[in-house]
């Protein structure tokens, strides 16, 4: 039997589709790295419920099928940003490794706008441990020359309220802040600043490196009865990609965030793959 030969036009079409698919991958990666635009928003998720075990996080376009975007996120974990098309999305949290069809511990509908970055922060409220999701806007715009922007997310319930002082109380980032509160951003001079966290009966010294043009979230959690501060870079500068999130819980026993995926580029890539397969399938039968 002679080997089958493909018409030149079929080879050209298939090659074009493969190149287009590769370009789509490159464009998707570039979209995930650039700042939000009119057709793009960013969102990240934070697990800030100290008594809630690790969870799996599901995300879906409103009314659409769910997809697991984070596995085994423990207390103190914050995912990297995911890029999303503007619109309404449903977020669901289930105990780690629970069946996708099991009832979620939390569901929330969020509206994502273009040109905007968000943090969906999950806290436990009330004596029954009911979960609450707060969608806050992350300010990625440029602060004043020679300054950076810093805010505090208060994620400890047993050591609340929490005060965060800068340079021996010369400035206060957070003053007796209750659990579940996100403070407004404050501009601070560029440089390394000494901080002191006070909550419960303890004091914890830490530092924050403020870079010119940056925005930073100081995440306050608890571990073994002590306060822990983690600096998250919301924006390293105008148009710069933020650093990754906190991959493990602050308590040391939390399981790692295993995966985070960008949802919107892949349907187009899948369509291109199907077209390429169809093109390869349109071959003439070999002559005998």
N, C-alpha and C positions, 0 to 999 in steps of 0.2 A: 504494500500500500504506500503510495506516495505521500509525503508530508503535505499537510494542508497549507495553502498560501492565502494570505489575507490581502485584499485589494489595498492599494496605496492610500486611497481616500479613507478607508477604515483605520489604518495605522495612524494617519495624520489626526483624525478625530480623536482616537483613543489617547494619543500622545498629548494633544491639546488639553483634554480633560484631566489627564494626570498632572500636567503642569498647573492647570487651574486649581486643582485640589491642593497642590503644594503651596501655591500662592495664598489660598484660603487659610491654610494652617499658619503661614507666616503672618498674614493679616490678623488672624485671631490672636496670636501671641502678642503682636504689636498693640492690638486694641486693649488687651488685658494690662499692658504696661503703661499706657498713656493715661493722662488724667481724664476724668469723666468729661463727656462732650454732650451735645444736644441729643444724640442717639444712644447714649451710654451712661449708666449709673453704676456705682459700686456699693456693695454691702458686705459687711463682715458680722459674725455672730460671736457673742461672748457668753460663756456659762459661768454665772456668778452666784450660784445657789450653793452655799457651803455644805448643806446636808443632803443634797441631791446627788446620787451616784452618776457615773458617766452616762452620757446619752448619745443617741444617733440623731442627726438633724436631717430633716427632709425639706426640700424646697420645690415648689411647683408654680408655674404660671396659674393665675386664678382660674379655677375650674378645670385645670389640666391634670395629667398624671403626676404623681410624686416621684422625685428622684432623691436618693440619699446623697447628700453633699458632704457630710462629715460623719465619721464613725468614731465612737468611743471618746467623745470630748468630755474631759473631767472638769471639776471645779477649777476656775482660774484660766481655762483655755479660751483663747480668742483666735478665730480662724483668720487666714489671709483674706483679703478682699476678693470677691467674685464680681465679675462684670455682668451686668444684666441690661436688657432692653428696658426702657421705661414702661411702667405698667403696674398692675396689681399682682402680688405674689402671696402664696400661702406658705407659712413656715410651720413645721410640726416637729416636736421633740418627743422621742420615745426612749425608754430604757435601752442601754446598749445591747445589741444583738436581739432585741425583741422583734417579733414578726412585723413586717411592714403593714400588715392589716390590723394590728392590735391598736386599741385606743391610745391616742397620744396623750402625754402628760401636759402638753401645751400646744395650742394652735393659735396662730396670729396671722392676720392679713395685713400686709404692708404695701404701701404705694411708693414705688421707686420712680423718681424723676431724673431726667437727664441733667448733666452738669452738676451732679450731687453725689456725695459719698455719705454712707450711713453706717452706724453701728447698732445692731439689734442686741441689746443687753438683757439677759434673762436673770431675774431675781426671784427669790422665794419670799412671799409675803403672807402674813397671818399665821396663826397657830397650827393650821392644818398643812402648811407648806405649799399653799397654792402658788403656782408660778405666774410671773408677770413679765411681759416683754416690753421693754422701752426702746423705741426707735429714735435715736438721736442723730443729729446731723454733725458730721465731721468737717470742720472748717479747713479746707485745703488752700484757701487764698493766701497770698503773701502778706505777712505782717510788716510792721515798719522796718526801715533799714537798721541792720545790726541787732535785730531782735528775733526771738522765736515765740511761739504761742504754746502755752501749757494749760491743761485742765486736769481735774481729778475725777475718777470714777470710783465711788466708795462701794466696795464689794464685800465688806465684812459685816456680819450681823452681830456676832457675839462680842466684838470689841468696839462697837459703835457707842457714841459718836466718835468721829476721827477728825483730828486737826493735823494739817500739814503746814509746817512753818519753814520759811526760807531764810537761811543766814541768821539764825538766832532770833527769830521773831521779828526781823526787820520787815518781813513781808509774809503774808499768809495766803497760801493757795487754797486751803480749805479750813473753815473755822467751825468746829463741832458739827460736822456734816453727818447726817443720818445715813443708815444703810439704804442703798438703792438710789442715791443721789448722784447726778453728774453735774459738776460745777461748770460755770461759764469759762471759756478760755481767758487767760491773762497773758499779756505780753511781758517777756522777761529778756534782759540783756543777754546777748550771746556769751556763752561760756559755761563752765562747769559749776553748778550750784549745790551747796550742801543743804540737805533737807533733814527735818526731824518729824517723824510720824508719832502722834500720840493718840492712844486709844486704850480703853480699859485702864489697867494700872501700869502699862508698859510704854516704853519709848524706843523707837527704832530709827537709828540714823541711816541715811541713804544719800544718793546723789542723783542729779539729773543733768545730762549734757544737752544744753540748749544751743542749737546751731542756727545761724542766721537764715531766715526764710522758712524755717521748719514749723510744723505743728506736732505736738506731742500729747498723748494721753497717759497720765500717771495712774495706773491701775493698782488700787489698794485691795489686797486680799489678806487672808489669815492662814497661818500654818503653825500647828503645835502651840497655840495660844499666843503667837507673836504676829505682829503686822508685817506684811511683805509688800514692797513697792516694785512694780514692773513698768518700765517706760516703753510705751508703744509709739512708734513713729507713724503718725497719721499721714504726714507729708514731709519729705526731705527737702522740698522746695517746689516752686511752681512747675507743674508738668512732670514731676518725678514720681516714680512708682514707690508707694509705701513699702516698708519692710514687711516681712511675714509676721504672722500673729504669734501668740504664745502657744506653743505646741503641747505643753504639758500643764497639768494643774499645779497650783502653787503648793498644795499639800504634800507633794512628793509621792502620793499613792495613786494619783489620777492617771488614767490611761491616756496615751497620746492621741492627738487628732491625726487620723490616718489618711484622710484625703479631703481635698476641697477642689471643686471643679467649676469652671465657667460654663454656664448653661447655654448661652445664646448662639455661639458660632457653629456648634456642631450639626444642627439640622441641615444647614446649607452644605456642609462638608459631606454629610451622608448622602444628600441628593446628588452631589457630584460623583460620589463613588458608584451610586446606582447607574448614573448615566454612563460612566466609564465601563461598567460591567455590561450594560446593554450594547455599547459600541463594540466591545470585544465579541459579543455574541452574534453580531451581524456579519458573519463570514460566509463566503460562498462554499458550497460543498466541493470537495476535491473531485477532479475528473479521474476516472478509472481507466 
